[in-house]
Structure formats: structure tokens, C-alpha cells
């Protein structure tokens, strides 16, 4: 059961179907209507095809059964509402959970695992409030979803990659072994479906490493490429590393996960379907909500909890959220505005940053179409 059929969810669903695995997707609005009317238009470097997907609008249209796995592939800002919606749904032929009345239908939170295919590090907390077995993941899928019922997925020869591991700390050896088995089975299905995978016991460290990557990469939602944007990316990551250190969070580069073989992996251009920007860029382009509160905002939260400040992350979270609310286009924040943000934050305290801003602004502007 894949909840959310955007770039990541649709890519995984299409690959599962093509590998012969059973899958039901849950979508909404125009995307649901398009999937029901004509299936998924799935565009890959080796061609385009229509993939028929069994689609539902929500849990009321689905009968959960023992052996099902819930996969949450929405943006992080939707996690809390969705896990609350799906938790406690009855599961046919499942054993009652601990403390449950044997005569009552067992809830999904006790009977089924949930797999999180999301950015940020907060979603696991929402899921663990309700689900006993939560498998968190780092997702490496360069797909684009800009139109209902359509996804462009250019990764080759593997479609993408996943680092998987059980979220939280198991209560004992039995629970730990169960979580490992679930993660290994999910990883096996993903490998069968064209993804490279790695199962780890310390997924939180890899999630933190992916968040550092997201902070820099998702800047394309606000700014066109330029040396000044590179400077802003460095400042955002510098703040994040300082906050992680204060919070006792270790960040590990996801590409270093054992067994994750991305050495020959590449993004292959697809004529007529040039690659779109980051997930946040795509959200702004579609006019949807954004996950910046769970990317830049996560750093701001951790900073405030540990007596620090993260002013550049705070400024970017505020701008991206405002852009989504007002319908602004991606990359519509100008260099002068970016310089003002960096100067206001670091112009006096970090004179070298001020000098680099001046040098960046003196260089020719980079075309947003280039």
C-alpha cells in the first residue's frame, strides 16, 4: 500500500508493478482522477509506458490484511495527519496487539509495519507514536512530478537507491530481529524492482546526512544558480552542522552505506523531459505545499531547543513558506535579496562572508535558463 503518488511514490509503484509485485496506491485530487482514467504515464530513459495502478482515495476504500505493508511517500508536512488517519484501522486476519481485547479487530498500528519514504528527520516521531514497527529510509530517486498522472524517472542503470533501517530503539532482541527482517524484506522487494539498497542498524545517522544534502539542494526553490547561492548553501550547512553537534546528532553521508552500489548509477537525459528541480522546487511549480518547515525548519527547531540560532535557515524557511502561500514561482528570489539576507545575518560578525558577497555580486549574473 503506497500512500502518496508523487515523484517517489509513483516511481516505486510503477517499478513494483513491472516486477510483478502487488501494490495499491492512495492518491487524491487531479492525480487520483488521472490515475483512474488512464493509469500512470511513466517516462524512463528507455521509453514511455502506461502503468495501470489500482488507486484508492483513502483508508475507507481499502481493506487492510495481515501481511500488508504501509508505505508513506508523501511530503513530510503531511505525515502527522496521514499516520493519524491510517493508524488504528482494522486489519483482517491479524493477531491482536499487546493489551488488545482478543474479540476486537486488531489495529494497524500493532499489526502492520509502516515504511517512510520522506525527507527530513521528524516523520519517524509521528509514526512511532502509533506504529510499533517503523522502517525509515533515505531515498535517492531523481524523479520529477509536475503533472497529474505523470512521472519522469531518469536514473540508470538502477532507478535509484534506498538506505533502510528500523526507526527508534527496539525494546529487546525479539523486536530488533523483527524490525531487521521487515527492513530486509522491503529491501529485497526494492532490489527486485530495480533499486540498489542497504539495510543499516543506525538509520538516524544517514537520515541526518541526507538532510544536510537536502538543505543545500533545495535552495533551487528560492534562487537561480550563482556563486552567491553556493555561498548561501555553505552557510546553511555550516549552521546545520553546528546545531547537530549541539544536539548530539551524527550525520553520515548516505552514499557510504554498506552495500549501496551507486558507482555506475547516473541521471540520463530524456529528450523533451528535461529534469526539473528539487522536490521543493517541484512543489512550488505545482502550486502545492512545501516541506521547508521540515528541512530548514528542522534546523531552526533544533537550534532553539539547544540554545543556538540558525538565522540563515530561518530566513530561507520563511521565504519558501511565503512563496508557497502567495503562489510565487520557483527561483524568484533575486541576488540582491539573497545578499541582504546573508549580510543582515553575517555581514558584521563574519567579515569574510561580507567580502565574498561583494565579489559574488560583482560577477556577471547566471541566466536562469542556462
C-alpha positions in Angstrom: 0.0 0.0 0.0 1.8 3.2 -1.2 0.2 6.3 0.3 1.2 9.3 -1.9 1.8 9.0 -5.6 4.1 11.9 -6.4 7.6 11.6 -7.8 8.9 9.0 -5.4 5.7 7.1 -4.7 4.7 6.7 -8.3 8.2 5.6 -9.3 8.3 2.9 -6.6 4.7 1.8 -7.5 5.5 1.6 -11.2 8.6 -0.4 -10.6 6.8 -2.8 -8.2 4.0 -3.4 -10.8 6.6 -4.1 -13.6 8.4 -6.5 -11.2 5.1 -8.4 -10.6 4.5 -7.3 -7.1 1.0 -6.5 -5.7 0.5 -2.8 -4.9 -2.3 -0.4 -4.2 -1.7 3.3 -4.3 -3.6 6.0 -2.5 -3.8 9.4 -4.2 -6.1 12.5 -4.2 -7.5 15.2 -6.4 -6.5 15.5 -10.0 -3.7 12.9 -9.6 -6.2 10.3 -8.4 -8.5 11.1 -11.3 -5.7 10.8 -13.8 -4.5 7.5 -12.5 -8.0 6.1 -12.5 -8.7 7.3 -16.0 -5.5 6.3 -17.8 -3.0 4.9 -15.4 0.4 6.4 -14.8 2.3 7.9 -17.6 5.8 6.6 -16.7 8.6 8.2 -18.6 12.1 6.5 -18.4 15.3 6.8 -20.5 14.3 3.5 -22.3 10.9 4.8 -23.3 7.4 5.8 -22.1 4.7 3.5 -21.0 1.3 3.5 -19.2 1.3 1.6 -16.0 -2.1 0.5 -14.6 -2.3 1.2 -10.9 -5.1 0.2 -8.5 -5.9 3.5 -6.9 -7.9 4.4 -3.8 -8.8 7.8 -2.3 -8.2 6.9 1.3 -8.4 4.2 4.0 -12.2 3.9 3.7 -11.7 2.4 0.2 -9.1 -0.2 1.4 -9.3 -3.4 3.4 -6.1 -3.9 5.3 -5.0 -7.5 5.7 -2.3 -9.3 7.7 0.9 -9.2 5.7 0.3 -5.8 4.2 3.0 -3.1 4.4 2.1 0.6 4.5 4.5 2.8 2.6 4.2 6.6 3.2 5.5 8.5 0.2 4.0 11.9 0.8 5.9 15.1 1.8 7.0 15.4 5.4 4.4 18.1 6.2 1.6 15.6 5.6 3.0 12.8 7.9 1.2 13.6 11.1 -2.3 13.9 9.6 -1.8 10.7 7.5 -0.4 8.4 10.2 -3.3 9.5 12.4 -5.7 8.7 9.6 -4.3 5.2 8.9 -3.4 4.1 12.4 -6.0 2.0 14.3 -7.6 0.8 11.1 -8.8 -2.8 11.5 -6.7 -5.5 9.9 -8.3 -8.7 8.7 -6.8 -11.9 9.9 -4.2 -10.3 12.1 -3.3 -11.3 15.6 -4.5 -8.8 18.3 -1.8 -6.5 19.6 -0.4 -6.3 23.1 -3.1 -5.4 25.5 -5.9 -5.6 22.9 -9.2 -7.3 23.5 -8.9 -10.6 21.6 -12.5 -10.2 20.4 -11.9 -6.8 18.8 -10.3 -6.1 15.4 -6.6 -5.5 15.8 -5.3 -2.1 14.8 -2.9 -1.4 12.0 -0.5 0.3 14.5 0.1 -3.1 16.2 -0.3 -5.4 13.2 1.4 -3.8 10.2 4.7 -2.1 9.6 5.0 1.3 8.0 7.8 2.4 5.7 8.7 6.1 5.4 9.9 7.4 2.1 10.4 11.0 3.1 13.0 13.7 3.6 13.8 15.2 7.0 14.1 13.5 10.4 10.8 14.3 12.1 8.4 11.8 10.4 9.6 8.8 12.4 8.5 10.5 15.6 4.9 10.9 14.3 4.9 7.3 13.1 6.3 5.8 16.3 3.5 7.3 18.3 1.2 4.9 16.6 3.0 2.1 14.8 5.1 -0.5 16.5 7.4 -1.2 13.5 8.6 1.9 11.6 11.1 1.5 8.8 12.8 4.8 8.0 14.6 5.3 4.7 17.0 7.6 2.8 15.6 7.9 -0.7 17.8 8.5 -3.8 15.4 8.9 -6.7 15.8 11.8 -9.1 12.3 11.7 -10.4 10.0 14.7 -11.3 6.2 15.0 -10.9 4.8 18.2 -12.4 1.5 17.0 -14.0 -1.3 14.7 -12.7 -0.7 11.1 -13.6 2.8 11.6 -14.9 6.3 11.0 -13.5 9.7 11.3 -15.2 12.3 9.0 -13.7 15.8 9.3 -15.3 18.0 7.1 -13.1 20.1 4.4 -14.8 21.0 1.5 -14.7 19.3 1.4 -11.3 16.2 3.5 -11.0 17.5 4.8 -7.6 18.6 3.7 -4.2 17.5 3.3 -0.6 19.1 3.1 2.8 16.7 1.4 5.2 16.6 0.8 8.9 14.2 0.5 11.8 13.4 3.8 13.5 13.7 4.1 17.2 15.4 1.7 19.7 13.9 -1.8 19.8 12.8 -2.9 23.3 14.6 -6.3 23.1 16.3 -8.8 20.8 13.0 -10.2 19.5 11.7 -6.8 18.5 15.1 -5.9 17.0 15.2 -9.1 14.9 11.6 -8.5 13.7 12.5 -5.0 12.6 15.5 -6.2 10.7 13.5 -8.9 9.0 10.9 -6.4 7.8 13.6 -4.0 6.6 15.4 -6.8 4.7 12.1 -7.9 3.1 11.3 -4.4 1.9 14.9 -4.1 0.7 14.5 -7.3 -1.3 11.3 -6.1 -3.0 13.1 -2.8 -3.9 16.1 -4.7 -5.3 13.8 -6.9 -7.4 12.1 -3.7 -8.7 15.3 -2.1 -9.9 16.7 -0.2 -6.9 20.0 -0.6 -5.1 19.5 -0.9 -1.3 21.3 -1.0 2.0 19.9 -2.1 5.4 21.6 -0.5 8.4 21.1 -0.5 12.2 21.7 3.2 12.6 19.3 4.8 10.1 19.1 8.1 12.0 22.7 9.0 11.2 22.1 8.5 7.5 18.8 10.5 7.6 20.8 13.4 9.2 23.3 13.2 6.4 20.6 13.3 3.8 19.1 16.3 5.5 22.4 18.2 5.0 22.2 17.4 1.3 18.6 18.5 1.1 19.3 21.8 2.8 21.8 22.7 0.0 20.0 21.1 -2.9 16.5 22.6 -2.1 17.9 26.1 -2.4 17.0 25.9 -6.1 13.4 26.6 -4.9 14.4 30.1 -4.0 17.4 31.1 -6.1 18.8 30.6 -9.6 22.4 29.1 -9.8 25.1 31.6 -8.8 28.2 31.9 -6.7 26.1 33.7 -4.1 23.7 30.7 -3.9 26.7 28.4 -3.4 27.7 30.7 -0.5 24.2 30.5 1.0 24.3 26.7 0.7 27.6 26.6 2.6 26.2 28.9 5.3 23.0 26.8 5.7 25.0 23.6 6.0 27.5 25.2 8.4 24.6 26.2 10.7 23.1 22.7 10.5 26.4 21.0 11.4 26.8 23.3 14.5 23.2 22.5 15.5 23.7 18.8 15.0 26.8 18.9 17.2 24.9 20.7 20.0 22.1 18.1 19.7 24.4 15.1 19.7 23.3 14.1 16.2 25.9 12.4 14.0 25.4 12.8 10.2 26.7 10.2 7.8 26.8 10.6 4.0 24.1 8.2 2.7 26.3 7.2 -0.2 28.7 5.5 2.2 26.1 3.0 3.4 27.4 -0.6 3.1 26.1 -2.4 0.0 24.6 0.7 -1.6 26.1 0.4 -5.0 25.7 3.7 -6.9 29.1 3.7 -8.6 27.7 3.2 -12.1 24.5 5.0 -11.4 23.7 8.1 -13.4 20.9 10.5 -14.4 20.2 10.0 -18.1 18.8 13.0 -20.1 15.4 12.3 -21.6 14.7 14.5 -24.7 11.7 16.6 -24.2 11.6 15.9 -20.4 14.5 18.0 -19.0 15.0 17.3 -15.4 13.1 19.6 -13.0 14.5 20.9 -9.8 14.4 19.7 -6.2 11.3 18.4 -4.5 10.7 21.8 -3.1 11.1 23.4 -6.5 8.6 21.0 -7.9 6.1 21.8 -5.1 6.3 25.5 -5.8 5.9 24.8 -9.6 2.8 22.8 -9.0 1.4 25.3 -6.5 1.4 22.9 -3.7 2.5 23.0 -0.1 6.2 22.8 0.8 8.3 20.8 3.2 10.7 23.6 4.1 9.5 23.6 7.7 10.9 20.0 8.0 14.1 20.8 6.2 15.4 24.3 7.1 12.7 24.5 9.9 14.1 21.3 11.5 17.5 23.0 11.9 15.8 26.1 13.4 13.8 23.9 15.8 16.9 22.0 17.0 18.8 25.3 17.3 16.1 26.8 19.5 15.9 23.6 21.7 19.7 23.8 22.3 20.2 27.5 22.9 21.6 28.3 19.5 20.4 30.3 16.5 20.1 29.3 12.8 19.3 32.7 11.1 20.0 31.7 7.5 17.9 28.6 7.7 15.2 30.6 9.5 15.2 33.2 6.7 15.1 30.6 3.9 12.3 28.7 5.7 10.3 31.9 6.0 10.8 32.9 2.3 9.9 29.4 0.9 6.8 29.2 3.0 5.7 32.6 2.0 6.4 31.8 -1.7 4.1 28.8 -1.4 1.4 30.8 0.3 1.5 33.6 -2.3 2.0 31.4 -5.4 5.5 32.7 -6.2 7.4 30.9 -8.9 10.5 28.8 -8.1 13.8 30.6 -8.0 12.2 34.0 -7.9 14.3 35.4 -5.1 16.9 37.8 -6.5 20.6 38.0 -5.8 20.2 41.4 -4.1 17.6 39.9 -1.7 19.9 36.9 -1.0 22.8 39.2 -0.4 20.6 41.2 2.0 19.7 38.1 3.9 23.4 37.0 4.2 24.6 40.5 5.0 22.0 41.0 7.7 22.9 37.7 9.4 26.7 37.7 9.0 27.8 41.0 7.5 29.3 42.3 10.7 30.1 39.1 12.6 31.7 37.4 9.6 33.6 39.9 7.5 34.9 37.3 5.1 31.3 36.4 4.3 30.6 40.1 3.6 33.6 40.2 1.2 32.5 37.1 -0.6 29.0 38.6 -1.1 30.6 41.7 -2.7 32.7 39.6 -5.0 29.7 37.5 -6.0 27.5 40.5 -6.8 30.3 41.9 -9.0 30.3 38.8 -11.3 28.0 38.5 -14.3 24.6 37.1 -13.5 23.9 33.5 -14.4 20.9 33.0 -16.8 18.0 31.1 -15.1 17.6 29.3 -18.4 21.2 28.2 -18.6 
